[in-house]
Amino acid sequence: MTLYPLFIIFSSLAIGTTTTLLSSHWIIAWIGLEINTMAIIPLMIKRAHPRAVEAATKYFITQATASALILFAALLNAWLIGNWAINYNMHMCPSILVTIALAMKLGLAPFHFWLPEVLQGLTLPTGLLLTTWQKIAPLAILFQLAPFINTPLLMSLSVTSILLGGWGGINQTQLRKILAFSSITHLGWMVSTLTLWPPLTLLNFLIYTTITAAVFFTLITLSTTKMTTLTTTSNKNPSLLTFTMILFLSLAGLPPLSGFLLKWLIMNELSKQNLILFIVVILLLTLFSLFFYLRIAYMTITSMSPHASIYSTFWYMFPKPHPSLPILTSFSIALLPATPALCIIL
C-alpha cells in the first residue's frame, strides 16, 4: 500500500477517534465511531487472503450492529428525556442498550465471539491497532456515561469477560487468538471499576496498551504468530525472547511487574467498596488466564531449538526491533515503583 492511501487511512482513524473524544452529542459521537470503523477496514483487507476478507466482514457486521443499537438508544433517550447530550441525563432502558452496544464494540463477553476470529485473520500491525487504538472511542463514551450506567450490569459483564477470556485461551496455540482472549480478560478488569473510580480504569487502559504494544512489536520483530515457532527463536535473539517471557508474565499480573499494579489498585478500590465476594470471584477466575500465560513463558525459555549449534550466529542477521520497543518494555515491566506517584495523580 502506497503512502497516500496510508495517510488517508490513519488520518481518518485519528479524526474519528478525536471526534468521539471531543463530542458531547450523540449524533457527533456516532459519526466519529463510524469513521473509526470504516477507516480500519482497508487495513484489514490489504492482505489478499480469504481469512483477511472473512475477518473484515465479521468486523463490519458486528460494528454495524453495535452502531445501529447505539443510534436507536440515542433516539429513544432523546424521546424519553428530550436531550441529545451524552453526559446530561439518561433513562435506564437506553442506558442498558448503549452499554450492551459498547460492550459489543469493545469485545466484552458475552459479546466477544467476533474478536478472536477477527484478530486471527489480521496481520500483527493491524491487530495492534484493533486491540489498542480501536478501543479508545467506545471507552470514551463509557467514561461519559459512567454516572448513568447500571452498575450490576457492568459487574456482570466484568465477571463474564474474565471467565470466558481465561477459559477461551487455555487450548489456543495461535498467539493472536491468545492476545484476543487476553484483551477480553483485561477489559473485564477495566470495566469493574468504571462506575466506582473512572480514573483507575483510564490508568488500567494506558498500562494495558503499553504492555500489549510491546508484545506486538516483539512478535513483529520475531516474525512469529504461533506458540510452536517461539521454540525456534531462541538462537535468533535470546535477549528479546527473554523479554517476551517477561512481557507475558506482566500481562498475567505477576509481581513485581507492571501488570500487577493494575490488579493491586483494582482490588484495593473494590475492597474499599466492601465488594469482597466480587474480589474473590474475579481472582479465582484469573487463574484460567494465568495458565496460558505461564505456558507461553515456559515455551519461550525452557524450549530450545534443536539446531542451535548450527545457527548460533543467526542473530547477526536478525531484524532490528522497533525503536520504541525498549521504552515500551521498560514501562511494561518496571512501573511498580511509581505506584505512590500514580496514586497521588489519581
N, C-alpha and C positions, 0 to 999 in steps of 0.2 A: 504494500500500500504506500502510495507516494505521500509527500509531505503535506500537500494541500488538503486532501481528504482527512488526514490525521488531525490537522489543525482545526478543521470544521468540527470533527467529532469531539475532540477534547474541549473545544470552546463551548460546544453545546452541553457537554457534561457539566462544565463549570457554571454556565448560565442557568441550567435547570436546577442545580443544587443551590446556587445562590438565590435564585428566585424563591424557592421554597423556604430557605432560611430566613429571608427578609420579609416574607409576606405574613400578614395577619388576616387575610381574606381567603375564604375557602376556594374561590374560583382561581385566584392567582396561585395559591399553593398547589392546586390540582394541575394547573398548566405547567408549573415547574416540575412536578412529578412525571408528567407525560413527556416533556422534553428530555428529562433524565433517562426515561425508559427507552425512547426511540433512539437516543444518541449511542447507546452501548450495543444495540443490535448489529450494526455493521461490523463492530469489532468481534462479535461472536461468530459471524459467518464469513469472516475474511479467510479462514482456513477451509479449503474446498474438501470437506469431508462430511459424510452423512450424519455423523454424530454432532457436528457443529450446527448443521441445519436443524436437527432434532432439538438440540439444546436451545437454539434461538426461538424456535416455535413454541416450546414449552414455556420459556421465559415470557414471551409476548402474551400468550394466552393467560397465564397466571397474573401478570401485571395488569393486563387489560381488565380482567375480572375484578381485581382489587381496586383499580381506579374507578370503575363503574360503581362499585359499592360505596366508595368514598364520596363520589358525586351525589349518589342517591341519599346518603346520610346527611350531607350538607344541605341538600334541598329540603329534606324532612325537618332538619333542625331549624332552617330559616322559616319554614311554615309554622312550626310549633312555637319558636321563640321570637321570630321576627327580626333576626340579626344574622349577618353573614360573617361576623368576626369569629376567628378561631378561639381566641382567649377571653371572650366576653362571658358567655354562658352556654351551657349545652344541656339538652334534655337527655334523660337516661337512655332511651331507645337509640337515638343517633350516636350517642357515646359508645354504646356496645358495638354497633355496626362499624364505626370508624376504627375501634380497637381491633376488631377481627380483620378488617381490611388491611390495616397497617401491619398486623401480625403476619398476614399473607405476603405482603411485600417484603418484610424482613426475613421471613423464613422461620418464624416461631412455630413450634409444634402446637397443635396437630395440623398446621397448615404448611408443613415443611417439606412435603414429599417432592416438590419440584427442585429444591436446592441441590441435593446430591447428584441428581441426574443431569441437571444443567451444568453444574461445575465440572462434572466428569467429561463433558463434551467440549470444554473450552481449553484454550492454551493457558499456561501458567500466568502470563501477564494480565490477560483478560480476567482470569479467576481472581487475581489480586484485586482488581477493580470491583468485581462483583461482591467480594466478601468485606470490603472496606468502604470504598467511596460511595457505592450504591446504597449503603445503609444510613448515610448522613441525613438525607432528606426525610425519610419516614421517621427517623428518631427525632428530628427537629419538630415535626408535628406532634409526636407523642409528648415531647417536653412542654409544648404549649398547652396540651390537653391534660397535663398531669393533675390539676385540681379537680377535673370533671370525670376522670377515668374511674371505672368500677374496680376498686382495689382487690376484692375477691376474685374477679375475672382475671386480673393481671397476675395474681399469685398462682392461679390455676394454670395459666399459660407458662409461667416460670417453671413450676414443678414438672409439667408435661414436657417442656423443652429439655430440661436437664435429664429426665428419664429417657426419652426417646433419642436424644442426641448421643447419650452414652451407650445405650443399648444398640443403636443402629451402627455404630462404628466399630463394634467388637470384632466382627468377622471380616472387615474390609481389608483389602490389600492394596487398593489404589489410594495414593496419598491425597489426591484431590477430593475423593469422597470422604476420607478421614478428616480433612480440613473443613469440609462442608458440615459434617456432624459436630466437629469442634465449634464451628460458628453457631450452630443451633444451641449447643450447651452453654456457650458464653452469653448468647443473647438471653437465655433463661436467667442467668445470674444478673445481667444488666437490668432487666425489667423488674426484678424482685424488689428493688429499692427506688423505682421510678416515682412512685407516689409518696414515698417516705422521705427521701433525700435525693432530689434530682441531680445535684452536683456530683454525687458519688457515681451515678450512672454515667455521667459525662466522663469522669476520670476512668471508669471501667472501660468505656469505649475507646478512649485515647490509648490506654495501655494495651488493650487487645489489638487495636490497629497496628501499633508499633511491633508487637511480637509477631503478628500474622504477616506483616510486610517483611520482616526479617526472615521468617520461614520461607515465604515465597521466593524472595531474592536468593536464598540459599539453594532452594530446589532448582531455580532457573540456572544458577551457576553450575550445579552438579548435573544438570540435564537429566533429571530423574523424576518419574511420576509414579513409580511403584515401590513398594517396600522391598521387594526382592533385589532391585537394582541398587539399593543402598548398600548391600553387602559387597558390591564390586567397586565402590568408590573410595575405599579406604586407601588405595595406593595412588589415587589421583590427587587428593588434597586432604590429608589426615586432620589437619587443624580445623578446616571448615566442616568436616564430618563430625568432629567433636563438638563444635558449636551447634551443629544441627541437633545433636542429642540434648544439649543444654536448653535450646530453644523449645523443643517439645516438652521437656520437663517443666519449663516455665509456663507453657500453655496448660500443663496439668495442674499448676498451682502449688508446686512443692517448694518449701522454704529451703534456702533463703533467697530464692529467685523473685523476679518482679511479679510474676503471676500470683504468687502467694499474697502479695499486698492487696490484690483485689478481693480475694475471698476473706481475708482478715478484716478489712474495713466493712465489707458487707455483713459478715457475721456480727461484728461489733454493733452496727446500726440496727440489725434485726433483734439483737438481744436487748437493746435499749427500748424497743417496742414490745418487749415481752413475747416475742414470737419464737419461743424455744422449740416447740414441736416442729415448726417450719424449718428451723435451722437443722435439726436432727435429720429430717427427711431429705433435704437437699444435700447434706453432707454424705448420707448413705448412698444416694443416687449418683453422686460424683464418682464413686468407686468404679462404676462402669466405664466412664471415660478415662479414668486413671489407668485402667487395664491396657487399653490400646496405645496410650502414650508411652507407658513403660515397655510395651512390646516393640515399639519403634526405637526407643532408646537402647533396648537390648540388641536389636539387629544392627544398629549403627556402630556399636562399639565391639561387641563380642564376636560378630561375624566378620571374618576377614576373607579377602579374595583368595581363591586357590592359586592364582598366578601372580602373587605379589612380587616374587623374586624376579620374574621376567619383566614386568612392567614397573619396576621400582623407581624409574626416573620419569614416569609419565607425567608427574605433576609439573615438570618444567614447561610442558606444552599445554597445560590446563588453562582454560579461560580465566581471566581475572574477575573477581567478584564485583558486584555493583558498588560504585563509590560510596553510597550511603549505607552499605551493609555494616561496616564497623560501628557507626554511630547507632544504628537501629539495634544491633546486637548488644551494645553496651547498655542501652536503656532497657532492653528486654530482660537482662539477667542481673542488673546491679542497681535497680531503682529502690530497693527496700530501705537503704539508709536514709532516703529522702522522705520517709513516711511522716515525721513530725512537721516538716515544712508543708507537705501536701495537706495534712490535716488542718494546718493554720489557714491555708488558702481556701479550703473548702468551708 
